């Protein structure tokens, strides 16, 4: 694609990067075949190719975004399926991130939009605030149908019926390995996950220490910054990410780290991009070091000696989170590990398509999100599994709100298969092969 940025415009590092990306696009349209919003809406401007044209026009002409451009860019899930499909290597993620930052700086949204984004940015990345908000949502949930705004209804409907107790495993500390030490790793405990589901981090710590890892929860580490980053609030996201970089760099320079382990794939995609995000910052070197050893938990487990399990006669439908299969290009590891542990694995039709969670997308674009959720649930249930497994808390909450089949994190099943407790989502009433009661 030809571009016509001026030399003055290209002095801006973000514009220079966008120019590089735009020039790799050859207009082929392969991306439209795998774009969830194009599949649902059928509008060229709701496809990656259409959004690329909008972004190019906006940036080249240095113009303030108009409502039409903002609408179509807001509808992007950032599922990154287009990057998996693209034969030309167009790095759409960096392009749409730049567009969102540009929009945040130069477009005044309607008050209701600004208010919603402000609330989400001030609550979701902070676990204790989020817990209080979840309690309020739980109280208001019976009245969701009375809410005039679809986004407010979505917020109430997505609230879990039960709020898990605080896990002290999330506090800064070091967990000694049970087996002879093989690696020293830092576990990113996250933010929203700490409020929504404390079982995942607990299972991760048990599993890794059982397999010979010393696990560190670093002082000062917290939210990865993805939630605000994808809203275009780069100052906020970079401030949050910088705390992680400093916390993990201290551990790397202290007793050393073999890996930074992340069990929420949406966070993993962002942390692995810290090197790019901070490329022009004083933290550039440390950010690159952090990104260099960041690993999804399934990546780390593939380097450890996971015991081979007995056949458990349980059919597990594996849902591939977009941030894992498209953002991090990890497609087989979780399935390989589950099979090794003794589970029978099935996959839904069109596993490359998003479930509609996408961070805060299900709260800001609830109508599109609901259509994507319904399709994903339908394809998963068609496989008649006993359990659904996923590697991202957002996907788990999204899919779990639409099915009666229990959904758990991949790590919970692996922990269970290697001597840990049964995942709490599989309560005493869990009876494979029969109609499974709603557990969430």
C-alpha positions as CSV (number, residue, x, y, z in Angstrom):
1,X,0.0,0.0,0.0
2,X,1.4,3.4,-0.9
3,X,1.5,6.1,1.8
4,X,2.2,9.8,1.7
5,X,3.3,10.8,5.1
6,X,5.4,13.9,5.3
7,X,9.0,13.8,6.7
8,X,7.7,15.9,9.6
9,X,5.0,13.3,10.4
10,X,7.5,10.5,10.3
11,X,9.5,12.1,13.1
12,X,6.8,10.7,15.4
13,X,7.9,7.1,16.3
14,X,4.3,5.9,16.4
15,X,3.5,7.3,12.9
16,X,6.7,5.9,11.5
17,X,5.8,2.5,12.8
18,X,2.3,2.8,11.4
19,X,3.7,3.8,8.0
20,X,5.9,0.7,8.0
21,X,2.8,-1.5,8.7
22,X,0.6,0.2,6.1
23,X,3.2,-0.3,3.4
24,X,3.1,-4.1,4.0
25,X,-0.6,-4.3,3.2
26,X,-1.4,-5.5,-0.3
27,X,-5.2,-5.1,-0.2
28,X,-5.7,-8.9,-0.6
29,X,-8.7,-9.2,1.7
30,X,-7.7,-12.5,3.2
31,X,-8.3,-11.0,6.6
32,X,-12.0,-10.5,6.0
33,X,-12.5,-14.3,6.0
34,X,-11.3,-14.6,9.6
35,X,-12.5,-11.3,11.1
36,X,-15.3,-12.0,13.6
37,X,-16.9,-8.5,13.2
38,X,-17.0,-8.8,9.5
39,X,-18.6,-12.2,9.8
40,X,-21.3,-10.8,12.0
41,X,-21.8,-7.4,10.4
42,X,-20.8,-7.9,6.8
43,X,-19.5,-4.3,6.5
44,X,-16.1,-3.8,4.8
45,X,-15.4,-1.1,7.3
46,X,-15.8,-3.6,10.1
47,X,-13.0,-5.8,8.6
48,X,-9.2,-5.2,9.1
49,X,-8.8,-4.1,5.5
50,X,-11.6,-1.5,5.9
51,X,-10.2,-0.3,9.2
52,X,-6.7,0.0,7.7
53,X,-8.1,2.4,5.1
54,X,-9.8,4.5,7.7
55,X,-6.7,4.6,9.9
56,X,-4.5,5.5,6.9
57,X,-6.8,8.4,5.9
58,X,-7.0,9.7,9.4
59,X,-3.2,9.6,10.1
60,X,-2.0,10.8,6.7
61,X,-4.3,13.8,6.7
62,X,-3.5,14.5,10.4
63,X,-7.3,15.0,10.9
64,X,-9.4,14.8,14.0
65,X,-11.2,11.4,14.0
66,X,-14.9,11.5,13.0
67,X,-17.7,9.5,14.6
68,X,-17.7,7.0,11.7
69,X,-14.0,6.2,12.0
70,X,-14.3,5.9,15.7
71,X,-17.3,3.6,15.5
72,X,-15.6,1.1,13.2
73,X,-12.3,1.1,15.1
74,X,-14.2,0.7,18.4
75,X,-15.9,-2.4,17.0
76,X,-12.5,-4.1,16.5
77,X,-12.0,-6.9,19.0
78,X,-8.2,-6.9,18.7
79,X,-8.5,-10.7,18.4
80,X,-5.6,-10.6,15.9
81,X,-7.1,-13.4,13.8
82,X,-6.2,-11.1,10.8
83,X,-2.5,-11.3,11.7
84,X,-2.6,-15.1,11.6
85,X,-4.3,-15.0,8.2
86,X,-2.3,-12.2,6.6
87,X,0.2,-13.5,4.0
88,X,2.1,-10.2,4.0
89,X,2.8,-10.0,7.7
90,X,0.8,-6.9,8.4
91,X,1.3,-6.1,12.1
92,X,-2.3,-5.0,12.6
93,X,-2.0,-4.9,16.5
94,X,0.5,-2.1,16.5
95,X,-1.5,-0.2,13.9
96,X,-4.8,-0.3,15.7
97,X,-3.1,0.4,19.1
98,X,-1.7,3.6,17.5
99,X,-5.2,4.5,16.1
100,X,-6.8,4.1,19.5
101,X,-4.2,6.3,21.2
102,X,-4.7,8.9,18.4
103,X,-8.5,8.8,18.9
104,X,-8.2,9.1,22.7
105,X,-6.1,12.2,22.3
106,X,-8.1,13.9,19.6
107,X,-11.8,12.8,19.7
108,X,-14.3,13.9,22.3
109,X,-16.7,11.0,22.9
110,X,-20.3,11.4,24.1
111,X,-20.5,11.8,27.8
112,X,-21.9,8.3,28.4
113,X,-18.9,6.7,26.5
114,X,-16.4,8.8,28.4
115,X,-18.0,7.9,31.7
116,X,-18.1,4.2,31.0
117,X,-14.4,4.2,29.9
118,X,-13.4,6.2,33.0
119,X,-15.2,3.8,35.3
120,X,-13.7,0.7,33.7
121,X,-10.2,2.2,33.7
122,X,-10.5,3.1,37.4
123,X,-12.0,-0.2,38.6
124,X,-10.9,-3.3,36.6
125,X,-7.2,-3.0,37.0
126,X,-7.5,-2.7,40.8
127,X,-8.6,-6.0,42.4
128,X,-10.0,-4.6,45.6
129,X,-12.0,-1.9,43.8
130,X,-13.2,-4.6,41.4
131,X,-14.4,-6.8,44.2
132,X,-16.5,-3.9,45.7
133,X,-17.9,-3.3,42.2
134,X,-18.7,-7.0,41.8
135,X,-20.6,-7.0,45.1
136,X,-22.6,-4.0,43.9
137,X,-23.3,-5.7,40.6
138,X,-24.4,-8.9,42.4
139,X,-26.9,-6.9,44.3
140,X,-28.1,-5.1,41.2
141,X,-28.1,-8.2,38.9
142,X,-31.9,-9.0,39.4
143,X,-32.7,-5.6,38.1
144,X,-30.5,-5.8,35.0
145,X,-33.5,-6.0,32.7
146,X,-34.7,-2.5,33.9
147,X,-31.4,-0.8,32.8
148,X,-32.0,1.4,29.7
149,X,-28.4,1.1,28.5
150,X,-27.3,-2.2,27.0
151,X,-23.8,-1.7,28.3
152,X,-25.1,-1.3,31.9
153,X,-27.1,-4.5,31.5
154,X,-24.1,-6.3,30.2
155,X,-22.0,-5.2,33.3
156,X,-24.7,-6.6,35.7
157,X,-25.2,-9.8,33.7
158,X,-21.5,-10.6,33.6
159,X,-21.0,-10.4,37.3
160,X,-20.4,-13.8,38.9
161,X,-23.0,-15.2,41.3
162,X,-20.3,-15.8,43.9
163,X,-17.2,-13.7,44.6
164,X,-14.2,-15.8,45.6
165,X,-12.4,-15.1,48.8
166,X,-9.1,-13.2,48.7
167,X,-6.1,-15.6,48.1
168,X,-3.0,-14.8,50.2
169,X,-1.0,-16.6,47.5
170,X,-1.3,-13.4,45.5
171,X,0.7,-11.4,48.0
172,X,4.4,-10.8,47.3
173,X,6.3,-13.9,48.5
174,X,8.4,-16.9,47.3
175,X,7.1,-20.5,47.0
176,X,9.8,-23.1,47.4
177,X,9.7,-26.0,44.9
178,X,8.5,-29.4,46.1
179,X,10.7,-31.3,43.7
180,X,14.4,-30.5,43.2
181,X,14.7,-27.0,41.8
182,X,14.9,-26.7,38.1
183,X,13.9,-23.1,37.5
184,X,13.2,-19.8,39.3
185,X,10.2,-18.0,37.8
186,X,8.1,-15.0,38.6
187,X,4.3,-15.5,38.4
188,X,2.2,-12.6,37.2
189,X,-0.9,-12.7,39.4
190,X,-2.7,-10.1,37.3
191,X,-5.6,-7.8,38.4
192,X,-9.1,-8.8,37.2
193,X,-8.4,-12.5,37.6
194,X,-7.5,-11.9,41.3
195,X,-11.1,-10.7,41.8
196,X,-12.9,-13.1,39.6
197,X,-11.2,-16.4,40.1
198,X,-8.5,-17.1,42.7
199,X,-8.3,-20.8,41.9
200,X,-6.2,-20.2,38.8
201,X,-3.2,-18.7,40.5
202,X,-3.5,-21.2,43.3
203,X,-3.4,-24.1,40.9
204,X,-0.5,-22.5,38.9
205,X,1.6,-22.2,42.1
206,X,0.9,-25.8,43.2
207,X,1.6,-27.2,39.7
208,X,4.8,-25.3,39.1
209,X,6.3,-26.0,42.6
210,X,5.4,-29.7,42.1
211,X,7.4,-29.7,38.9
212,X,10.5,-28.1,40.4
213,X,10.0,-24.4,40.0
214,X,10.7,-21.8,42.7
215,X,7.8,-19.4,42.2
216,X,8.1,-15.7,43.0
217,X,5.3,-13.2,43.3
218,X,7.3,-10.0,42.9
219,X,6.8,-7.0,45.1
220,X,5.3,-4.1,43.0
221,X,4.0,-6.2,40.1
222,X,0.3,-5.9,39.2
223,X,-1.9,-5.2,36.2
224,X,-0.2,-5.6,32.9
225,X,-1.8,-2.5,31.5
226,X,-3.7,-4.2,28.7
227,X,-7.2,-2.9,29.7
228,X,-6.2,0.8,29.5
229,X,-3.8,0.2,26.6
230,X,-6.6,-1.1,24.4
231,X,-8.7,2.0,25.3
232,X,-5.9,4.2,23.9
233,X,-5.1,5.5,27.4
234,X,-1.3,5.0,26.9
235,X,-0.2,7.2,29.8
236,X,-2.1,5.0,32.2
237,X,-1.1,1.7,30.6
238,X,2.5,2.6,30.4
239,X,2.6,3.7,34.1
240,X,1.1,0.4,35.1
241,X,3.4,-1.6,32.9
242,X,6.5,0.3,34.1
243,X,5.8,-0.9,37.7
244,X,5.9,-4.5,36.4
245,X,9.1,-3.9,34.4
246,X,10.8,-2.5,37.5
247,X,9.6,-5.2,39.8
248,X,10.7,-8.0,37.5
249,X,14.0,-6.4,36.6
250,X,14.8,-6.3,40.3
251,X,14.2,-10.0,40.5
252,X,16.3,-10.6,37.4
253,X,19.1,-8.6,38.8
254,X,18.8,-10.2,42.2
255,X,18.5,-14.0,42.4
256,X,17.7,-14.2,38.7
257,X,14.7,-15.4,36.7
258,X,14.4,-18.1,34.1
259,X,10.9,-17.0,33.1
260,X,8.1,-14.6,33.8
261,X,5.0,-16.8,33.8
262,X,1.6,-15.6,32.8
263,X,-1.6,-17.6,33.0
264,X,-3.9,-15.0,31.5
265,X,-3.2,-15.0,27.8
266,X,-4.5,-11.5,27.2
267,X,-1.9,-10.2,29.7
268,X,0.8,-12.4,28.1
269,X,0.3,-10.8,24.7
270,X,0.8,-7.3,26.2
271,X,3.8,-8.2,28.4
272,X,5.5,-9.8,25.4
273,X,5.0,-6.5,23.6
274,X,6.6,-4.4,26.4
275,X,9.8,-4.2,24.4
276,X,7.9,-2.4,21.6
277,X,5.8,-0.3,23.9
278,X,8.9,1.1,25.7
279,X,11.3,1.1,22.7
280,X,11.8,4.9,23.1
281,X,11.7,5.1,26.8
282,X,14.3,5.1,29.5
283,X,13.1,1.6,30.5
284,X,13.7,0.3,27.0
285,X,16.4,-2.1,27.9
286,X,14.6,-3.6,30.9
287,X,11.4,-3.8,29.0
288,X,13.1,-5.8,26.3
289,X,14.6,-8.1,28.9
290,X,11.2,-8.7,30.5
291,X,9.5,-9.4,27.1
292,X,12.4,-11.7,26.3
293,X,11.6,-14.1,29.1
294,X,7.8,-13.7,29.3
295,X,6.1,-17.0,28.8
296,X,2.5,-18.3,28.8
297,X,2.3,-21.0,31.5
298,X,1.8,-23.7,28.8
299,X,5.1,-22.7,27.2
300,X,6.9,-23.2,30.5
301,X,5.2,-26.4,31.2
302,X,6.4,-27.8,27.9
303,X,9.9,-27.4,29.2
304,X,9.2,-29.3,32.4
305,X,8.6,-33.0,32.9
306,X,4.9,-33.2,33.2
307,X,4.0,-36.7,34.3
308,X,2.0,-38.8,31.8
309,X,-1.4,-39.4,33.3
310,X,-3.9,-42.2,33.0
311,X,-7.0,-42.0,30.8
312,X,-9.6,-40.1,32.8
313,X,-12.5,-40.8,30.5
314,X,-13.3,-37.1,30.5
315,X,-13.9,-35.2,27.2
316,X,-12.5,-31.7,27.4
317,X,-13.5,-29.1,24.8
318,X,-10.5,-26.8,24.4
319,X,-11.3,-23.2,23.7
320,X,-8.3,-21.4,22.1
321,X,-8.2,-17.8,23.4
322,X,-7.4,-15.3,20.6
323,X,-4.6,-13.7,22.6
324,X,-3.0,-17.1,22.9
325,X,-3.4,-18.6,19.4
326,X,-3.2,-15.3,17.4
327,X,-1.4,-12.9,19.8
328,X,1.2,-15.3,21.0
329,X,1.1,-17.9,18.2
330,X,0.6,-20.7,20.8
331,X,-1.7,-23.3,19.3
332,X,-0.8,-26.8,20.3
333,X,0.9,-26.6,23.7
334,X,-2.3,-26.5,25.9
335,X,-3.8,-29.4,24.0
336,X,-0.6,-31.4,24.1
337,X,-0.4,-31.0,27.8
338,X,-4.0,-31.9,28.5
339,X,-3.6,-35.1,26.3
340,X,-0.5,-36.0,28.2
341,X,-2.3,-35.6,31.4
342,X,-4.9,-38.2,30.3
343,X,-7.8,-36.0,29.0
344,X,-9.6,-36.6,25.7
345,X,-9.5,-33.3,23.7
346,X,-12.0,-32.0,21.2
347,X,-12.2,-28.6,19.5
348,X,-15.2,-26.6,18.3
349,X,-15.8,-25.7,14.7
350,X,-14.1,-22.5,13.6
351,X,-11.8,-22.4,16.7
352,X,-10.0,-19.3,15.2
353,X,-13.1,-17.1,15.8
354,X,-13.3,-15.0,19.0
355,X,-15.8,-15.7,21.8
356,X,-16.6,-12.0,22.1
357,X,-14.9,-11.3,25.4
358,X,-11.8,-9.4,24.2
359,X,-11.0,-7.6,27.5
360,X,-13.7,-5.0,28.0
361,X,-15.3,-5.5,24.6
362,X,-18.2,-7.5,26.0
363,X,-19.0,-4.5,28.2
364,X,-18.5,-1.8,25.6
365,X,-19.9,-3.6,22.5
366,X,-22.5,-6.0,24.2
367,X,-24.7,-6.6,21.2
368,X,-21.9,-7.8,18.9
369,X,-20.3,-9.7,21.8
370,X,-23.5,-11.6,22.5
371,X,-23.7,-12.8,18.9
372,X,-20.1,-14.1,19.1
373,X,-20.7,-15.7,22.4
374,X,-23.8,-17.5,21.2
375,X,-21.9,-18.9,18.2
376,X,-18.9,-20.0,20.3
377,X,-21.1,-21.7,22.9
378,X,-23.1,-23.4,20.2
379,X,-20.0,-24.9,18.6
380,X,-18.5,-26.0,22.0
381,X,-21.7,-27.6,23.1
382,X,-22.0,-29.5,19.8
383,X,-18.9,-31.5,20.9
384,X,-20.8,-32.7,24.0
385,X,-17.8,-32.3,26.3
386,X,-17.8,-33.0,30.0
387,X,-15.6,-29.9,30.6
388,X,-14.5,-26.8,28.7
389,X,-10.9,-25.6,29.2
390,X,-9.4,-22.2,28.3
391,X,-6.3,-20.2,29.1
392,X,-7.8,-16.8,29.7
393,X,-10.1,-15.5,32.4
394,X,-12.0,-13.3,30.1
395,X,-13.0,-16.2,27.8
396,X,-13.9,-18.2,30.8
397,X,-16.3,-15.6,32.2
398,X,-17.8,-15.0,28.7
399,X,-18.4,-18.6,27.8
400,X,-19.3,-19.6,31.3
401,X,-22.2,-17.1,31.3
402,X,-23.7,-18.8,28.3
403,X,-23.5,-22.6,29.0
404,X,-24.2,-25.1,31.7
405,X,-21.0,-27.0,31.0
406,X,-18.4,-26.2,33.6
407,X,-15.4,-24.2,32.4
408,X,-12.0,-24.3,34.0
409,X,-8.5,-23.0,33.3
410,X,-6.1,-25.5,31.6
411,X,-3.8,-25.2,34.6
412,X,-6.5,-26.3,37.0
413,X,-7.0,-29.6,35.0
414,X,-3.2,-30.2,34.9
415,X,-2.9,-29.5,38.6
416,X,-5.7,-31.9,39.3
417,X,-4.2,-34.6,37.1
418,X,-0.8,-34.4,38.8
419,X,-2.0,-34.6,42.4
420,X,-3.8,-31.4,43.1
421,X,-7.4,-30.9,44.2
422,X,-10.4,-31.2,41.9
423,X,-11.1,-27.8,40.3
424,X,-13.7,-26.0,42.5
425,X,-15.9,-25.5,39.4
426,X,-16.3,-29.3,39.3
427,X,-18.2,-29.5,42.5
428,X,-19.7,-32.6,44.2
429,X,-22.5,-32.7,41.7
430,X,-20.2,-33.0,38.7
431,X,-21.2,-36.2,36.9
432,X,-19.6,-36.6,33.4
433,X,-21.9,-37.9,30.8
434,X,-25.1,-36.6,32.4
435,X,-26.8,-33.3,32.3
436,X,-24.4,-31.0,34.1
437,X,-25.9,-28.4,36.5
438,X,-25.1,-24.8,36.1
439,X,-22.1,-24.1,38.4
440,X,-21.5,-20.4,38.0
